[in-house]
Amino acid sequence: MSPALPILLALGLGLAAWLFARARALTFRANSTSKRHSALPSHFGWYAALWVAVPMALFLLAWGPISSQLVMADVLDSPAAQDLPAFGQQRMAILAEARNLASNPGGPNFYDEARTLAQVYAESSQFYTFIGVGIALLIAGASAVYVYLRLKPDLAARNHVERMVMGVLLAFSLVAILTTLGIFATLVFETWRFFGMVSPLDFLFGVQWNPDPMSATEHIDASRYGAVPLFWGTLFIGAIIAMIVAIPVGMMSAIYLTQYANPRFRAWAKPALEVLAGVPTVVYGYFAALTIGPAIRNVALMLGVSNPSSESALSAGLVMGVMIIPFVSSMADDSIAAVPSAMRDGSLAMGATKNETIRRVLVPAALPGIVAGVMLAISRAIGETMIVVMAASTAANLSANPLEAMTTVTVQIVALLTGEGSFDHPTTLAAFALGFVLFLVTLALNFIALRVVKRFREAYE
């Protein structure tokens, strides 16, 4: 079923219901002697439109995946499917090609069986589409009859519409919560499977990371799955090097823009600074890999450093810090601006210089908000993917030398899930365990930062 069909059908019938109910409400008003009415004609229209469109749209959205399963069952039960391979990639490729040929008969054909199955697929899809549309029209008709019987002059249509709209808004707000719960449940399930093969202690405290995707699942060497080098690389690049760049530059720029810059300079300097936040991270990654990394390596060789890496932690951390600068600057700017002006004016009135007022009054007062912004920036940095994938190494290295190659959790997640690894092998499942740890760390940092911001706001409200 085409994704546009449920939308167009629901909108069309909903519009018809809206026009009919609104016209009927106008008739009620024309025949009424009272000057006061329970609702506007548009409320009657929206009441009818929502009752007709929403149930039908929900059914059609649910019918899409149901009909896909029914179509696949019909295809597999057809005589043409008896010669398909029982399992494996070839079977999946033939079925996928048949599905593509059913929607695009002139498309490429690599398997003879797919052409025959495509005809069965097209006929079955058309059959279940007609059934779905028919049931949807019955639902819309039943809803229309219900609305027609309910349309009376004393109907509190406005209250009903407001409750319906509130329900729709609640459903949309639940999407984010349910998505987070779905991600969390998936990570927990796959991590549990991984820890059934590799001990959590070996994973969380082991210092050797060298997974072997070719090893048999019956003979897993748990000592090869020590994630400490990955955790250290993530913290060293994202929470140390990047923050050494982002925090001073972001703080100083925020202080200058809020306290020293004239309005004309601030009017273009602040948007120019925030443009950095809109640059795609893949551009930063190219910049780090092609420019910063080789430049750092050449400078290190000139200074006599032996074997510096062009995929060093320093190159990835520096570029990541530049990317985080607008984030830190914006949070510090908002925190300093939120400090009551009476504190600044009082300090200046007592003879303190502007510099002393900033150092001893404004920054200490805004410190909770600044700290919260820094924590959110760290959370953003350790979850960054593209910069470290392109600029950092895949070699796990437990070192404090920023000129050496290091890897991060996100780099290894990409590496482990790239290719054709089996999802019942610990090498692939290790990506979910790493993702689960990263999820918990970033969630904790975000929660703490939001709590700090809340207390900071309460202190000045």
Sequence and secondary structure as in RCSB ss.txt:
>XXXX:A:sequence
MSPALPILLALGLGLAAWLFARARALTFRANSTSKRHSALPSHFGWYAALWVAVPMALFLLAWGPISSQLVMADV
LDSPAAQDLPAFGQQRMAILAEARNLASNPGGPNFYDEARTLAQVYAESSQFYTFIGVGIALLIAGASAVYVYLR
LKPDLAARNHVERMVMGVLLAFSLVAILTTLGIFATLVFETWRFFGMVSPLDFLFGVQWNPDPMSATEHIDASRY
GAVPLFWGTLFIGAIIAMIVAIPVGMMSAIYLTQYANPRFRAWAKPALEVLAGVPTVVYGYFAALTIGPAIRNVA
LMLGVSNPSSESALSAGLVMGVMIIPFVSSMADDSIAAVPSAMRDGSLAMGATKNETIRRVLVPAALPGIVAGVM
LAISRAIGETMIVVMAASTAANLSANPLEAMTTVTVQIVALLTGEGSFDHPTTLAAFALGFVLFLVTLALNFIAL
RVVKRFREAYE
>XXXX:A:secstr
  THHHHHHHHHHHHHHHHHHHHHHHHHHHH   S  SS HHHHHHHHHHHHHHHHHHHHHHHHHHHHHHHHHHH
HHSGGGTTS SSSHHHHHHHHHHHHHHH TTS    HHHHHHHHHHHHHHHHHHHHHHHHHHHHHHHHHHHHHHH
  TT  HHHHHHHHHHHHHHHHHHHHHHHHHHHHHHHHHHHHHHHTTS HHHHHH   B   TTS TTS  GGGB
  HHHHHHHIIIIIIIHHHHHHHHHHHHHHIIIIIS HHHHHHHHHHHHHHHHS HHHHHHHIIIIIHHHHHHHH
HHTT SS  TTBHHHHHHHHHHHHHHHHHHHHHHHHHHS HHHHHHHHHTT  HHHHIIIIIHHHHHHHHHHHHH
HHHHHHHT  HHHHHHS SS      TTSB   HHHHHHHHHSSS  TTSHHHHHHHHHHHHHHHHHHHHHHHHH
HHHHHHHHHT 
